[in-house]
Amino acid sequence: MLYIFMLGREEKDRSATHNSPGQSPAMVIFGKEMRLPSELRFGTPPSDARLETSDYVAELQEYLRNIHDKTRDKLKLSSDRTKTRYDSLLFMGSNPPTRGRLMC
């Protein structure tokens, strides 16, 4: 019973969009959003566009490449913002770091 509860919780966490990357983990890893339990139970609307397997694979690879590039850029921006905020609080009121000065 606990396993079923945890399974639902993990699905919720993997399907939610995260702030830093701007994508859900499922989108970054699989290139599409997860099918949630309600979709599995009631189904999803049929897709009009059917692609050949090789076309689908090529489009998916390109899409994943774009998602990974965008995610990497957003995470770098978030990391830089966090470092800037940390550094400004760390050196508040003292001498800011300068090139060539030893940091001990």
Secondary structure, DSSP 8 states (H G I E B T S, - for coil): -HHHHHHHHHHHHHHS--TTTSS-HHHHHHSS----HHHHHH-----S----HHHHHHHHHHHHHHHHHHHHHHHHHHHHHHHHHHHHHHTTTS----TT----
